[in-house]
Amino acid sequence: MTTPPATGYVQAVSAGPLDNPPAPPTDPEGYRWDGNMSWISMTPSGASSTNPHHYYVRQQITLDATVDLARFALKYEVAADDQLWAIYINGTRVQAGSPLLVGFGPADPATNYRTTQRLPVTLNSDWRPGLNEIVFAVYDFGGSTGFASQATGMTCQPVTPATVRAVPANDWYGLTLMGLLMAGLGAWRMRRRG
């Protein structure tokens, strides 16, 4: 996959319900979209180009400066029509596959329908304070096109200030060092007087 484009994105619209397949055997390769997911597409019907093509889905989030970026993670469950190939955070590819997700499983022997597959993903790198951009790279075989994602969890820890440990007054290292310094100072003063 090439780096996602900076422009050319359109506002996503709800593409559901798309679970309206014809009765078998009219469509032996029919896809049964999961009606429990909120699919998005470029058109309400989910229709897209009749030709195979790549497209990118972008989501932007803003992280407060107090978030510890080294420990920040978002967990998602995603679905795609037809394949998910890569995920980018702020232009850096953080996950990729060949593909990462095949959007529909094998045909059900009873109905000939292919049902929606879901992929759990954890995004935990390349975050920055302020505006962040997550891009999902999808490949579509033509016909209906859609993408669905659901945040299922988040790790969000505030930055903790560094703590300075006080040395206890009865620390024998400290007391020994203090005694040596005092003895050295006393010996130096005796030499000066003598």
Contact map, one row per residue, 1 for C-alpha under 8 A:
11100000000000000000000000000000000000000000000000000000000000000000000000000000000011000000000000000000000000000000000000000000000000001000000000000000000000000000000000000000000000000000000000
11110000000000000000000000000000000000000000000000000000000000000000000000000000000000000000000000000000000000000000000000000000000000000000000000000000000000000000000000000000000000000000000000
11111000000000000000000000000000000000000000000000000000000000000000000000000000000000000010100000000000000000000000000000000000000000000000000000000000000000000000000000000000000000000000000000
01111100000000000000000000000000000000000000000000000001000000000000000000000000000000010010000000000000000000000000000000000000000000101000000000000000000000000000000000000000000000000000000000
00111111000000000000000000000000000000000000000000000000000000000000000000000000000000000000000000000000000000000000000000000000000000000000000000000000000000000000000000000000000000000000000000
00011111000000000000000000000000000000000000000000000000000000000000000000000000000000000000000000000000000000000000000000000000000000000000000000000000000000000000000000000000000000000000000000
00001111100000000000000000000000000000000000000000000000000000000000000000000000000000000000000000000000000000000000000000000000000000000000000000000000000000000000000000000000000000000000000000
00001111110000000000000000000000000000000000000000000000000000000000000000000000000000000000000000000000000000000000000000000000000000000000000000000000000000000000000000000000000000000000000000
00000011111000000000000000000000000000000000000000000001110000000000000000000000000000000000000000000000000000000000000000000000000000000000000000000000000000000000000000000000000000000000000000
00000001111100000000000000000000000000000100000000000000000000000000000000000000000000000000000000000000000000000000000000000000000000000000000000000000000000000000000000000000000000000000000000
00000000111110000000000000000000000000000100000000000000000000000000000000000000000000000000000000000000000000000000000000000000000000000000000000000000000000000000000000000000000000000000000000
00000000011111000000000000000000000000011110000000000000000000000000000000000000000000000000000000000000000000000000000000000000000000000000000000000000000000000000000000000000000000000000000000
00000000001111100000000000000000000000011111000000000000000000000000000000000000000000000000000000000000000000000000000000000000000000000000000000000000000000000000000000000000000000000000000000
00000000000111110000000000000000000001111011000000000000000000000000000000000000000000000000000000000000000000000000000000000000000000000000000000000000000000000000000000000000000000000000000000
00000000000011111100000000000000000001111111110000000000000000000000000000000000000000000000000000000000000000000000000000000000000000000000000001000000000000000000000000000000000000000000000000
00000000000001111110000000000000001001110001110000000000000000000000000000000000000000000000000000000000000000000000000000000000000000000000000000000000000000000000000000000000000000000000000000
00000000000000111111000000000000001000100000000000000000000000000000000000000000000000000000000000000000000000000000000000000000000000000000000000000000000000000000000000000000000000000000000000
00000000000000111111000000000000101000000000110000000000000000000000000000000000000000000000000000000000000000000000000000000000000000000000000000000000000000000000000000000000000000000000000000
00000000000000011111100000000001111000000000000000000000000000000000000000000000000000000000000000000000000000000000000000000000000000000000000000000000000000000000000000000000000000000000000000
00000000000000001111110000000001000000000000000000000000000000000000000000000000000000000000000000000000000000000000000000000000000000000000000000000000000000000000000000000000000000000000000000
00000000000000000011111000100111000000000000000000000000000000000000000000000000000000000000000000000000000000000000000000000000000000000000000000000000000000000000000000000000000000000000000000
00000000000000000001111101100100000000000000000000000000000000000000000000000000000000000000000000000000000000000000000000000000000000000000000000000000000000000000000000000000000000000000000000
00000000000000000000111111100000000000000000000000000000000000000000000000000000000000000000000000000000000000000000000000000000000000000000000000000000000000000000000000000000000000000000000000
00000000000000000000011111110000000000000000000000000000000000000000000000000000000000000000000000000000000000110000000000000000000000000000000000000000000000000000000000000000000000000000000000
00000000000000000000001111110000000000000000000000000000000000000000000000000000000000000000000000000000000000010000000000000000000000000000000000000000000000000000000000000000000000000000000000
00000000000000000000011111110000000000000000000000000000000000000000000000000000000000000000000000000000000000000000000000000000000000000000000000000000000000000000000000000000000000000000000000
00000000000000000000111111111100000000000000000000000000000000000000000000000000000000000000000000000000000000010000000000000000000000000000000000000000000000000000000000000000000000000000000000
00000000000000000000000111111100000000000000000000000000000000000000000000000000000000000000000000000000000000011000000000000000000000000000000000000000000000000000000000000000000000000000000000
00000000000000000000000000111110000000000000000000000000000000000000000000000000000000000000000000000000001000011100000000000000000000000000000000000000000000000000000000000000000000000000000000
00000000000000000000110000111111000000000000000000000000000000000000000000000000000000000000000000000000000000011100000000000000000000000000000000000000000000000000000000000000000000000000000000
00000000000000000000100000001111100000000000000000000000000000000000000000000000000000000000000000000001000000001111000000000000000000000000000000000000000000000000000000000000000000000000000000
00000000000000000011100000000111110000000000000000000000000000000000000000000000000000000000000000000000000000001111000000000000000000000000000000000000000000000000000000000000000000000000000000
00000000000000000110000000000011111000000000000000000000000000000000000000000000000000000000000000000000000000000011000000000000000000000000000000000000000000000000000000000000000000000000000000
00000000000000000010000000000001111110000000000000000000000000000000000000000000000000000000000000000000000000000011000000000000000000000000000000000000000000000000000000000000000000000000000000
00000000000000011110000000000000111111000000000000000000000000000000000000000000000000000000000000000000000000000000000000000000000000000000000000000000000000000000000000000000000000000000000000
00000000000000000000000000000000011111000000000000000000000000000000000000000000000000000000000000000000000000000000000000000000000000000000000000000000000000000000000000000000000000000000000000
00000000000000000000000000000000011111100000000000000000000000000000000000000000000000000000000000000000000000000000000000000000000000000000000000010000000000000000000000000000000000000000000000
00000000000001110000000000000000001111110000000000000000000000000000000000000000000000000000000000000000000000000000000000000000000000000000000000011000000000000000000000000000000000000000000000
00000000000001111000000000000000000011111000000000000000000000000000000000000000000000000000000000000000000000000000000000000000000000000000000001110000000000000000000000000000000000000000000000
00000000000111110000000000000000000001111101010000000000000000000000000000000000000000000000000000000000000000000000000000000000000000000000000001110000000000000000000000000000000000000000000000
00000000000111100000000000000000000000111111010000000000000000000000000000000000000000000000000000000000000000000000000000000000000000000000000011100000000000000000000000000000000000000000000000
00000000011110100000000000000000000000011111011100000000000000000000000000000000000000000000000000000000000000000000000000000000000000000000000000000000000000000000000000000000000000000000000000
00000000000111100000000000000000000000001111111100000000000000000000000000000000000000000000000000000000000000000000000000000000000000000000000000000000000000000000000000000000000000000000000000
00000000000011110000000000000000000000011111111000000000000000000000000000000000000000000000000000000000000000000000000000000000000000000000000000000000000000000000000000000000000000000000000000
00000000000000110100000000000000000000000011111000000000000000000000000000000000000000000000000000000000000000000000000000000000000000000000000100000000000000000000000000000000000000000000000000
00000000000000110100000000000000000000011111111100000000000000000000000000000000000000000000000000000000000000000000000000000000000000000000000111000000000000000000000000000000000000000000000000
00000000000000000000000000000000000000000111111110000000000000000000000000000000000000000000000000000000000000000000000000000000000000000000001110000000000000000000000000000000000000000000000000
00000000000000000000000000000000000000000110011111000000000000000000000000000000000000000000000000000000000000000000000000000000000000000000011110000000000000000000000000000000000000000000000000
00000000000000000000000000000000000000000000001111111000000000000000000000000000000000000000000000000000000000000000000000000000000000000000011000000000000000000000000000000000000000000000000000
00000000000000000000000000000000000000000000000111110000000000000000000000000000000000000000000000000000000000000000000000000000000000000000111000000000000000000000000000000000000000000000000000
00000000000000000000000000000000000000000000000011111000000000000000000000000000000000000000000000000000000000000000000000000000000000000000111000000000000000000000000000000000000000000000000000
00000000000000000000000000000000000000000000000011111100000000000000000000000000000000000000000000000000000000000000000000000000000000000011110000000000000000000000000000000000000000000000000000
00000000000000000000000000000000000000000000000010111110000000000000000000000000000000000000000000000000000000000000000000000000000000000011110000000000000000000000000000000000000000000000000000
00000000000000000000000000000000000000000000000000011111000000000000000000000000000000000000000000000000000000000000000000000000000000001111000000000000000000000000000000000000000000000000000000
00000000000000000000000000000000000000000000000000001111100000000000000000000000000000000000000000000000000000000000000000000000000000001111000000000000000000000000000000000000000000000000000000
00010000100000000000000000000000000000000000000000000111110000000000000000000000000000000000000000000000000000000000000000000000000000111100000000000000000000000000000000000000000000000000000000
00000000100000000000000000000000000000000000000000000011111000000000000000000000000000000000000000000000000000000000000000000000000000111100000000100000000000000000000000000000000000000000000000
00000000100000000000000000000000000000000000000000000001111100000000000000000000000000000000000000000000000000000000000000000000000011110000000000000000000000000000000000000000000000000000000000
00000000000000000000000000000000000000000000000000000000111110000000000000000000000000000000000000000000000000000000000000000000000011100000000000000000000000000000000000000000000000000000000000
00000000000000000000000000000000000000000000000000000000011111000000000000000000000000000000000000000000000000000000000000000000001111000000000000000000000000000000000000000000000000000000000000
00000000000000000000000000000000000000000000000000000000001111100000000000000000000000000000000000000000000000000000000000000000001110000000000000000000000000000000000000000000000000000000000000
00000000000000000000000000000000000000000000000000000000000111110000000000000000000000000000000000000000000000000000000000000000111100000000000000000000000000000000000000000000000000000000000000
00000000000000000000000000000000000000000000000000000000000011111010000000000000000000000000000000000000000000000000000000000001111100000000000000000000000000000000000000000000000000000000000000
00000000000000000000000000000000000000000000000000000000000001111110000000000000000000000000000000000000000000000000000000000000110000000000000000000000000000000000000000000000000000000000000000
00000000000000000000000000000000000000000000000000000000000000111110000000000000000000000000000000000000000000000000000000000000110000000000000000000000000000000000000000000000000000000000000000
00000000000000000000000000000000000000000000000000000000000000011111000000000000000000000000000000000000000000000000000000000000000000000000000000000000000001100000000000000000000000000000000000
00000000000000000000000000000000000000000000000000000000000000111111100100000000000000000000000000000000000000000000000000000000100000000000000000000000000111100000000000000000000000000000000000
00000000000000000000000000000000000000000000000000000000000000000111111100000000000000000000000000000000000000000000000000000000000000000000000000000000000111100000000000000000000000000000000000
00000000000000000000000000000000000000000000000000000000000000000011111100000000000000000000000000000000000000000000000000001011100000000000000000000000000000000000000000000000000000000000000000
00000000000000000000000000000000000000000000000000000000000000000001111100000000000000000000000000000000000000000000000000011000000000000000000000000000000000000000000000000000000000000000000000
00000000000000000000000000000000000000000000000000000000000000000001111110000000000000000000000000000000000000000000000000010000000000000000000000000000001110000000000000000000000000000000000000
00000000000000000000000000000000000000000000000000000000000000000011111111000000000000000000000000000000000000000000000000011010000000000000000000000000011110000000000000000000000000000000000000
00000000000000000000000000000000000000000000000000000000000000000000001111100000000000000000000000000000000000000000000001111000000000000000000000000000011100000000000000000000000000000000000000
00000000000000000000000000000000000000000000000000000000000000000000000111110000000000000000000000000000000000000000000001110000000000000000000000000011111000000000000000000000000000000000000000
00000000000000000000000000000000000000000000000000000000000000000000000011111000000000000000000000000000000000000000000111100000000000000000000000000011110000000000000000000000000000000000000000
00000000000000000000000000000000000000000000000000000000000000000000000001111100000000000000000000000000000000000000000111000000000000000000000000001111100000000000000000000000000000000000000000
00000000000000000000000000000000000000000000000000000000000000000000000000111110000000000000000000000000000000000000011110000000000000000000000000001111000000000000000000000000000000000000000000
00000000000000000000000000000000000000000000000000000000000000000000000000011111000000000000000000000000000000000000011110000000000000000000000000111100000000000000000000000000000000000000000000
00000000000000000000000000000000000000000000000000000000000000000000000000001111100100000000000000001010000000000001111000000000000000000000000000111000000000000000000000000000000000000000000000
00000000000000000000000000000000000000000000000000000000000000000000000000000111111100000000000000001110000000000000000000000000000000000100000001110000000000000000000000000000000000000000000000
00000000000000000000000000000000000000000000000000000000000000000000000000000011111100000000000000000011000000000000000000000000000000000111000111100000000000000000000000000000000000000000000000
00000000000000000000000000000000000000000000000000000000000000000000000000000001111100000000000000000111000000000000000000000000000000000111100011000000000000000000000000000000000000000000000000
00000000000000000000000000000000000000000000000000000000000000000000000000000001111110000000000000111110000000000000000000000000000000000111000000000000000000000000000000000000000000000000000000
00000000000000000000000000000000000000000000000000000000000000000000000000000011111111000000000000111110000000000000000000000000000000011110000000000000000000000000000000000000000000000000000000
10000000000000000000000000000000000000000000000000000000000000000000000000000000001111100000000111111000000000000000000000000000000000011110000000000000000000000000000000000000000000000000000000
10000000000000000000000000000000000000000000000000000000000000000000000000000000000111110000111110110000000000000000000000000000000000011100000000000000000000000000000000000000000000000000000000
00000000000000000000000000000000000000000000000000000000000000000000000000000000000011111000111100000000000000000000000000000000000001111000000000000000000000000000000000000000000000000000000000
00010000000000000000000000000000000000000000000000000000000000000000000000000000000001111111111000000000000000000000000000000000000011110000000000000000000000000000000000000000000000000000000000
00000000000000000000000000000000000000000000000000000000000000000000000000000000000000111111110000000000000000000000000000001110000111100000000000000000000000000000000000000000000000000000000000
00000000000000000000000000000000000000000000000000000000000000000000000000000000000000011111000000000000000000000000000000000110000111000000000000000000000000000000000000000000000000000000000000
00110000000000000000000000000000000000000000000000000000000000000000000000000000000000011111100000000000000000000000000000000000000010000000000000000000000000000000000000000000000000000000000000
00000000000000000000000000000000000000000000000000000000000000000000000000000000000000011111110000000000000000000000000000000100000000000000000000000000000000000000000000000000000000000000000000
00100000000000000000000000000000000000000000000000000000000000000000000000000000000001111011111100000000000000000000000000000000000000000000000000000000000000000000000000000000000000000000000000
00000000000000000000000000000000000000000000000000000000000000000000000000000000000001111001111100000000000000000000000000101100000000000000000000000000000000000000000000000000000000000000000000
00000000000000000000000000000000000000000000000000000000000000000000000000000000000001110000111110000000000000000000000000000000000000000000000000000000000000000000000000000000000000000000000000
00000000000000000000000000000000000000000000000000000000000000000000000000000000000011100000111111110000000000000000000000000000000000000000000000000000000000000000000000000000000000000000000000
00000000000000000000000000000000000000000000000000000000000000000000000000000000000011000000001111111000000000000000000000000000000000000000000000000000000000000000000000000000000000000000000000
00000000000000000000000000000000000000000000000000000000000000000000000000000000000010000000000111110000000000000000000000000000000000000000000000000000000000000000000000000000000000000000000000
00000000000000000000000000000000000000000000000000000000000000000000000000000000001111000000000111111100000000000000000000000000000000000000000000000000000000000000000000000000000000000000000000
00000000000000000000000000000000000000000000000000000000000000000000000000000000001111000000000111111100000000000000000000000000000000000000000000000000000000000000000000000000000000000000000000
00000000000000000000000000000000000000000000000000000000000000000000000000000011001110000000000010111110000000000000111000000000000000000000000000000000000000000000000000000000000000000000000000
00000000000000000000000000000000000000000000000000000000000000000000000000000001011100000000000000111111100000000000100000000000000000000000000000000000000000000000000000000000000000000000000000
00000000000000000000000000000000000000000000000000000000000000000000000000000011111100000000000000001111100000000001110000000000000000000000000000000000000000000000000000000000000000000000000000
00000000000000000000000000000010000000000000000000000000000000000000000000000000110000000000000000000111110000000111100000000000000000000000000000000000000000000000000000000000000000000000000000
00000000000000000000000000000000000000000000000000000000000000000000000000000000000000000000000000000111111000000111100000000000000000000000000000000000000000000000000000000000000000000000000000
00000000000000000000000000000000000000000000000000000000000000000000000000000000000000000000000000000001111100000110000000000000000000000000000000000000000000000000000000000000000000000000000000
00000000000000000000000000001000000000000000000000000000000000000000000000000000000000000000000000000000111110111110000000000000000000000000000000000000000000000000000000000000000000000000000000
00000000000000000000000000000000000000000000000000000000000000000000000000000000000000000000000000000000011111111110000000000000000000000000000000000000000000000000000000000000000000000000000000
00000000000000000000000000000000000000000000000000000000000000000000000000000000000000000000000000000000001111110000000000000000000000000000000000000000000000000000000000000000000000000000000000
00000000000000000000000000000000000000000000000000000000000000000000000000000000000000000000000000000000000111110000000000000000000000000000000000000000000000000000000000000000000000000000000000
00000000000000000000000100000000000000000000000000000000000000000000000000000000000000000000000000000000001111111000000000000000000000000000000000000000000000000000000000000000000000000000000000
00000000000000000000000110111100000000000000000000000000000000000000000000000000000000000000000000000000001111111100000000000000000000000000000000000000000000000000000000000000000000000000000000
00000000000000000000000000011111000000000000000000000000000000000000000000000000000000000000000000000000001100111110000000000000000000000000000000000000000000000000000000000000000000000000000000
00000000000000000000000000001111000000000000000000000000000000000000000000000000000000000000000000000001111100011111000000000000000000000000000000000000000000000000000000000000000000000000000000
00000000000000000000000000000011110000000000000000000000000000000000000000000000000000000000000000000001111100001111100000000000000000000000000000000000000000000000000000000000000000000000000000
00000000000000000000000000000011110000000000000000000000000000000000000000000010000000000000000000000011100000000111110000000000000000000000000000000000000000000000000000000000000000000000000000
00000000000000000000000000000000000000000000000000000000000000000000000000000010000000000000000000001111100000000011111000000000000000000000000000000000000000000000000000000000000000000000000000
00000000000000000000000000000000000000000000000000000000000000000000000000001110000000000000000000001010000000000001111100000000000000000000000000000000000000000000000000000000000000000000000000
00000000000000000000000000000000000000000000000000000000000000000000000000001110000000000000000000001000000000000000111110000000000000000000000000000000000000000000000000000000000000000000000000
00000000000000000000000000000000000000000000000000000000000000000000000000111100000000000000000000000000000000000000011111000000000000000000000000000000000000000000000000000000000000000000000000
00000000000000000000000000000000000000000000000000000000000000000000000000111100000000000000000000000000000000000000001111100000000000000000000000000000000000000000000000000000000000000000000000
00000000000000000000000000000000000000000000000000000000000000000000000011110000000000000000000000000000000000000000000111110000000000000000000000000000000000000000000000000000000000000000000000
00000000000000000000000000000000000000000000000000000000000000000000000011100000000000000000010000000000000000000000000011111000000000000000000000000000000000000000000000000000000000000000000000
00000000000000000000000000000000000000000000000000000000000000000000011111000000000000000000000000000000000000000000000001111110000000000000000000000000000000000000000000000000000000000000000000
00000000000000000000000000000000000000000000000000000000000000000000110110000000000000001000010000000000000000000000000000111110000000000000000000000000000000000000000000000000000000000000000000
00000000000000000000000000000000000000000000000000000000000000000000000000000000000000001101010000000000000000000000000000011111000000000000000000000000000000000000000000000000000000000000000000
00000000000000000000000000000000000000000000000000000000000000000000100100000000000000001100000000000000000000000000000000011111100100000000000000000000000000000000000000000000000000000000000000
00000000000000000000000000000000000000000000000000000000000000100000100000000000000000000000000000000000000000000000000000000111111100000000000000000000000000000000000000000000000000000000000000
00000000000000000000000000000000000000000000000000000000000001111010100000000000000000000000000000000000000000000000000000000011111100000000000000000000000000000000000000000000000000000000000000
00000000000000000000000000000000000000000000000000000000000001111000000000000000000000000000000000000000000000000000000000000001111100000000000000000000000000000000000000000000000000000000000000
00000000000000000000000000000000000000000000000000000000000111100000000000000000000000000000000000000000000000000000000000000001111110000000000000000000000000000000000000000000000000000000000000
00000000000000000000000000000000000000000000000000000000000111100000000000000000000000001100000000000000000000000000000000000011111111000000000000000000000000000000000000000000000000000000000000
00000000000000000000000000000000000000000000000000000000011110000000000000000000000000011110000000000000000000000000000000000000001111100000000000000000000000000000000000000000000000000000000000
00000000000000000000000000000000000000000000000000000000011100000000000000000000000000111100000000000000000000000000000000000000000111110000000000000000000000000000000000000000000000000000000000
00010000000000000000000000000000000000000000000000000001111000000000000000000000000000111000000000000000000000000000000000000000000011111000000000000000000000000000000000000000000000000000000000
00000000000000000000000000000000000000000000000000000001110000000000000000000000000111110000000000000000000000000000000000000000000001111100000000000000000000000000000000000000000000000000000000
10010000000000000000000000000000000000000000000000000111100000000000000000000000000111100000000000000000000000000000000000000000000000111110000000000000000000000000000000000000000000000000000000
00000000000000000000000000000000000000000000000000000111100000000000000000000001111111000000000000000000000000000000000000000000000000011111000000000000000000000000000000000000000000000000000000
00000000000000000000000000000000000000000000000000011110000000000000000000000000111110000000000000000000000000000000000000000000000000001111100000000000000000000000000000000000000000000000000000
00000000000000000000000000000000000000000000000000011110000000000000000000000000111000000000000000000000000000000000000000000000000000000111110010000000000000000000000000000000000000000000000000
00000000000000000000000000000000000000000000000001111000000000000000000000000000010000000000000000000000000000000000000000000000000000000011111000000000000000000000000000000000000000000000000000
00000000000000000000000000000000000000000000000111111000000000000000000000000000000000000000000000000000000000000000000000000000000000000001111110000000000000000000000000000000000000000000000000
00000000000000000000000000000000000000000000001111100000000000000000000000000000000000000000000000000000000000000000000000000000000000000000111110000000000000000000000000000000000000000000000000
00000000000000000000000000000000000000000000111100000000000000000000000000000000100000000000000000000000000000000000000000000000000000000000011111000000000000000000000000000000000000000000000000
00000000000000000000000000000000000000001000011100000000000000000000000000000000110000000000000000000000000000000000000000000000000000000001011111100000000000000000000000000000000000000000000000
00000000000000100000000000000000000000111000010000000000000000000000000000000001110000000000000000000000000000000000000000000000000000000000000111110000000000000000000000000000000000000000000000
00000000000000000000000000000000000000111000000000000000100000000000000000000111100000000000000000000000000000000000000000000000000000000000000011111000000000000000000000000000000000000000000000
00000000000000000000000000000000000011110000000000000000000000000000000000000111000000000000000000000000000000000000000000000000000000000000000001111100000000000000000000000000000000000000000000
00000000000000000000000000000000000001000000000000000000000000000000000000011110000000000000000000000000000000000000000000000000000000000000000000111110000000000000000000000000000000000000000000
00000000000000000000000000000000000000000000000000000000000000000000000000011100000000000000000000000000000000000000000000000000000000000000000000011111000000000000000000000000000000000000000000
00000000000000000000000000000000000000000000000000000000000000000000000001111000000000000000000000000000000000000000000000000000000000000000000000001111110000000000000000000000000000000000000000
00000000000000000000000000000000000000000000000000000000000000000000000001111000000000000000000000000000000000000000000000000000000000000000000000000111110000000000000000000000000000000000000000
00000000000000000000000000000000000000000000000000000000000000000000000001110000000000000000000000000000000000000000000000000000000000000000000000000011111000000000000000000000000000000000000000
00000000000000000000000000000000000000000000000000000000000000000000000111100000000000000000000000000000000000000000000000000000000000000000000000000011111100000000000000000000000000000000000000
00000000000000000000000000000000000000000000000000000000000000000000001111000000000000000000000000000000000000000000000000000000000000000000000000000000111110000000000000000000000000000000000000
00000000000000000000000000000000000000000000000000000000000000000011001110000000000000000000000000000000000000000000000000000000000000000000000000000000011111000000000000000000000000000000000000
00000000000000000000000000000000000000000000000000000000000000000011001100000000000000000000000000000000000000000000000000000000000000000000000000000000001111100000000000000000000000000000000000
00000000000000000000000000000000000000000000000000000000000000000111000000000000000000000000000000000000000000000000000000000000000000000000000000000000000111110000000000000000000000000000000000
00000000000000000000000000000000000000000000000000000000000000000111000000000000000000000000000000000000000000000000000000000000000000000000000000000000000011111000000000000000000000000000000000
00000000000000000000000000000000000000000000000000000000000000000000000000000000000000000000000000000000000000000000000000000000000000000000000000000000000001111100000000000000000000000000000000
00000000000000000000000000000000000000000000000000000000000000000000000000000000000000000000000000000000000000000000000000000000000000000000000000000000000000111110000000000000000000000000000000
00000000000000000000000000000000000000000000000000000000000000000000000000000000000000000000000000000000000000000000000000000000000000000000000000000000000000011111000000000000000000000000000000
00000000000000000000000000000000000000000000000000000000000000000000000000000000000000000000000000000000000000000000000000000000000000000000000000000000000000001111100000000000000000000000000000
00000000000000000000000000000000000000000000000000000000000000000000000000000000000000000000000000000000000000000000000000000000000000000000000000000000000000000111110000000000000000000000000000
00000000000000000000000000000000000000000000000000000000000000000000000000000000000000000000000000000000000000000000000000000000000000000000000000000000000000000011111000000000000000000000000000
00000000000000000000000000000000000000000000000000000000000000000000000000000000000000000000000000000000000000000000000000000000000000000000000000000000000000000001111100000000000000000000000000
00000000000000000000000000000000000000000000000000000000000000000000000000000000000000000000000000000000000000000000000000000000000000000000000000000000000000000000111110100100000000000000000000
00000000000000000000000000000000000000000000000000000000000000000000000000000000000000000000000000000000000000000000000000000000000000000000000000000000000000000000011111100000000000000000000000
00000000000000000000000000000000000000000000000000000000000000000000000000000000000000000000000000000000000000000000000000000000000000000000000000000000000000000000001111100110000000000000000000
00000000000000000000000000000000000000000000000000000000000000000000000000000000000000000000000000000000000000000000000000000000000000000000000000000000000000000000000111110110000000000000000000
00000000000000000000000000000000000000000000000000000000000000000000000000000000000000000000000000000000000000000000000000000000000000000000000000000000000000000000001111111110000000000000000000
00000000000000000000000000000000000000000000000000000000000000000000000000000000000000000000000000000000000000000000000000000000000000000000000000000000000000000000000001111111000000000000000000
00000000000000000000000000000000000000000000000000000000000000000000000000000000000000000000000000000000000000000000000000000000000000000000000000000000000000000000000000111111100000000000000000
00000000000000000000000000000000000000000000000000000000000000000000000000000000000000000000000000000000000000000000000000000000000000000000000000000000000000000000001011111111110000000000000000
00000000000000000000000000000000000000000000000000000000000000000000000000000000000000000000000000000000000000000000000000000000000000000000000000000000000000000000000011111111111000000000000000
00000000000000000000000000000000000000000000000000000000000000000000000000000000000000000000000000000000000000000000000000000000000000000000000000000000000000000000000000011111111100000000000000
00000000000000000000000000000000000000000000000000000000000000000000000000000000000000000000000000000000000000000000000000000000000000000000000000000000000000000000000000001111111110000000000000
00000000000000000000000000000000000000000000000000000000000000000000000000000000000000000000000000000000000000000000000000000000000000000000000000000000000000000000000000000111111111000000000000
00000000000000000000000000000000000000000000000000000000000000000000000000000000000000000000000000000000000000000000000000000000000000000000000000000000000000000000000000000011111111100000000000
00000000000000000000000000000000000000000000000000000000000000000000000000000000000000000000000000000000000000000000000000000000000000000000000000000000000000000000000000000001111111110000000000
00000000000000000000000000000000000000000000000000000000000000000000000000000000000000000000000000000000000000000000000000000000000000000000000000000000000000000000000000000000111111111000000000
00000000000000000000000000000000000000000000000000000000000000000000000000000000000000000000000000000000000000000000000000000000000000000000000000000000000000000000000000000000011111111100000000
00000000000000000000000000000000000000000000000000000000000000000000000000000000000000000000000000000000000000000000000000000000000000000000000000000000000000000000000000000000001111111110000000
00000000000000000000000000000000000000000000000000000000000000000000000000000000000000000000000000000000000000000000000000000000000000000000000000000000000000000000000000000000000111111111000000
00000000000000000000000000000000000000000000000000000000000000000000000000000000000000000000000000000000000000000000000000000000000000000000000000000000000000000000000000000000000011111111100000
00000000000000000000000000000000000000000000000000000000000000000000000000000000000000000000000000000000000000000000000000000000000000000000000000000000000000000000000000000000000001111111110000
00000000000000000000000000000000000000000000000000000000000000000000000000000000000000000000000000000000000000000000000000000000000000000000000000000000000000000000000000000000000000111111111000
00000000000000000000000000000000000000000000000000000000000000000000000000000000000000000000000000000000000000000000000000000000000000000000000000000000000000000000000000000000000000011111111100
00000000000000000000000000000000000000000000000000000000000000000000000000000000000000000000000000000000000000000000000000000000000000000000000000000000000000000000000000000000000000001111111110
00000000000000000000000000000000000000000000000000000000000000000000000000000000000000000000000000000000000000000000000000000000000000000000000000000000000000000000000000000000000000000111111111
00000000000000000000000000000000000000000000000000000000000000000000000000000000000000000000000000000000000000000000000000000000000000000000000000000000000000000000000000000000000000000011111111
00000000000000000000000000000000000000000000000000000000000000000000000000000000000000000000000000000000000000000000000000000000000000000000000000000000000000000000000000000000000000000001111111
00000000000000000000000000000000000000000000000000000000000000000000000000000000000000000000000000000000000000000000000000000000000000000000000000000000000000000000000000000000000000000000111111
00000000000000000000000000000000000000000000000000000000000000000000000000000000000000000000000000000000000000000000000000000000000000000000000000000000000000000000000000000000000000000000011111
